[in-house]
Amino acid sequence: MSFRLRSEPMLSRSPIDRAEELRRDDAALAAGWPTASVLRVDAHGRVPVENGRVALVPAAEVGESSPADAVFLGIVDDRHVWAVPVSELSGEVTDLRSFGDVLTESSAGLVVTAVALLNWHRAAAFSARDGSPTVPAAAGWSRVSTSTGHEEWPRSDPAIIVLVHDGADRVLLARQPVWPERRMSVLAGFVEAGESLETCVAREVHEEVGLTVSDITYLGSQPWPFPRSVMIGFAARADIDEPLSFNDGEIAEARWFSRDEVRTALAAGDWSASEDAPLLLPGSISIARAMLESWVAAT
């Protein structure tokens, strides 16, 4: 059985023009600042919302020019859009995990990019090469060593996420030790140095639940800025009669579920649904849910 994602994952949808050519054009950025919009992001990745939408403020409320720690996100509706880190926010605030399912495509792209970039800046204050302090450059898209001038760019850590099925009507779902009972998802793990994505899929599944997989197929990808990952989705087939074993301590429980059981769980909501539900699945901002929805719909 093969299937494809029925729709693009929630956080992958972004019609923003990133306007990379402007990142080192100080004159163009300065000319666009007076009419620009600014997204404020606190240290917890939360953003202000107003009437159910992400709230941007005019650049004039931030300053006469872009602050040194601001990052240029791109162009939306012919206006420059920036993000700035703030220590605290007043009024209604939310984050991607709790608000992502009602974000517009442009808002989702702005918030994901802003959170990912600002997370990187917080962790990259010193050069990984020489240990000296770094300063932002390229409108927030790089940092430069104050000692050697060495330039470093934002990192995205690749992680695979894999829906393991039996080739017919069963899918394997698992629970991490820190998750409450009944809260389940597909398997995932970080790509190691020198490893292909497909090799990572096979290794992670075997390490986490002891299964050998075949028919590894690519499904899609999604940024996941917690703190700076990109999730690369796959499907793979395993033998339902092969015994499960939890070898690396990352999985507390794993079971095979029928298509009908997963369909019922999807209809019931997500991890925040009733605690009485026999199975709780990830919310709509996760590529895991898009994968499960697509598998359920496959014939």
HELIX and SHEET records of a PDB file:
HELIX    1   1 MET A   10  SER A   12  5                                   3    
HELIX    2   2 GLU A   20  LEU A   22  5                                   3    
HELIX    3   3 ASP A   26  GLY A   32  1                                   7    
HELIX    4   4 TRP A   33  THR A   35  5                                   3    
HELIX    5   5 ALA A   59  GLU A   61  5                                   3    
HELIX    6   6 LEU A   96  PHE A   99  1                                   4    
HELIX    7   7 GLY A  100  VAL A  102  5                                   3    
HELIX    8   8 GLU A  105  ALA A  123  1                                  19    
HELIX    9   9 ALA A  138  GLY A  140  5                                   3    
HELIX   10  10 LEU A  197  VAL A  209  1                                  13    
HELIX   11  11 ARG A  259  ALA A  268  1                                  10    
HELIX   12  12 ILE A  287  ALA A  297  1                                  11    
SHEET    1   A 4 VAL A  57  PRO A  58  0                                        
SHEET    2   A 4 SER A  37  ASP A  42 -1                                        
SHEET    3   A 4 ARG A  79  VAL A  86  1                                        
SHEET    4   A 4 VAL A  71  VAL A  76 -1                                        
SHEET    1   B 3 ARG A  53  VAL A  54  0                                        
SHEET    2   B 3 VAL A  47  GLU A  50 -1                                        
SHEET    3   B 3 VAL A  93  THR A  94 -1                                        
SHEET    1   C 3 THR A 134  ALA A 137  0                                        
SHEET    2   C 3 SER A 142  SER A 145 -1                                        
SHEET    3   C 3 GLU A 151  GLU A 152 -1                                        
SHEET    1   D 4 LEU A 187  PHE A 190  0                                        
SHEET    2   D 4 ASP A 157  HIS A 165 -1                                        
SHEET    3   D 4 ARG A 170  ARG A 175 -1                                        
SHEET    4   D 4 GLU A 253  SER A 258 -1                                        
SHEET    1   E 4 LEU A 187  PHE A 190  0                                        
SHEET    2   E 4 ASP A 157  HIS A 165 -1                                        
SHEET    3   E 4 SER A 229  ALA A 238  1                                        
SHEET    4   E 4 VAL A 213  TRP A 224 -1                                        
END                                                                             
